[in-house]
Amino acid sequence: MNGKAVHLLSAYATKARLVLMQAGVDGKSNEIKAISELLSCLDLTGAVVTIDAIGCQKTIAEQIIQAKADTVLALKNDHPQLCDDVRLRLDTEADKGSLEVHETVDKDHGRLEIRRYSLSRDIAWLLQKPGWRGLQAVGRVESIRLIGDKTTTERRYYLTSLTGLSRFAETVRGQHAILFAGRQLPAFGNGGQGRGCRQTRIVQFPLFLRHRNIQRYFASIGQLIAVMLQHDRTDFSPKLR
């Protein structure tokens, strides 16, 4: 046994809830190349492409813009100076109350989650801007979760070519709307606009089989089952007499 789990990169249509394409990769070091190859196989015209931090790369951003699509790229410590600059700027503006905020509230099974979306189009101060093709704004999402008497707060930051707060909020919300095996998975989509949203989800299945092809077959089956369950409207909840 090789002791490694397969990574499966999927192009996922959000509204249709369909997997459009899949590509298996041997490890995270090959994911950037796989993302680029997957994007090149799709017609992205008019779409909004959202990808987690692994896909927050200048080459990926340029490829998406050249394909006449928009970008919403999750920003984390893969770019430490850029991430620190964006975080400091947006947190400072938010504390001053100078950013417009779009707020959503979700309740489910004793959990309350408040999300506050904000977007800053004033990025002349950002020294790294010329290196990011199509960059028009930086965004922040603050998530406050209340479960019982426990409260947690998480902030996420984004680079985007979008300039509208409502579309940014809808796109990011769609990115995190679908859970697989308890994990939130990255995505790319069209932000709820007419074309039918495409989303990319990088999934690591805990499959420790001898042959890589068998791992990928089982991973594909897992994705298929997930899609079928999402389409199934059968109510399995217990009925009271």
Secondary structure, DSSP 8 states (H G I E B T S, - for coil): ------EEEEEEETTTTEEEEEEEESSGGGHHHHHHHHHHTS--TT-EEEE-GGG--HHHHHHHHHTT-EEEEEE-TTSHHHHHHHHHHHHHHHHHT-S-EEEEEEEETTEEEEEEEEEE---TT-TTGGGSTT--EEEEEEEEEEETTEEEEEEEEEEES---HHHHHHHHHHHTS-EETTEE----B-TTSTT--EEEEEEE-----SSHHHHHHHHHHHHHHHHHHHH-----S----
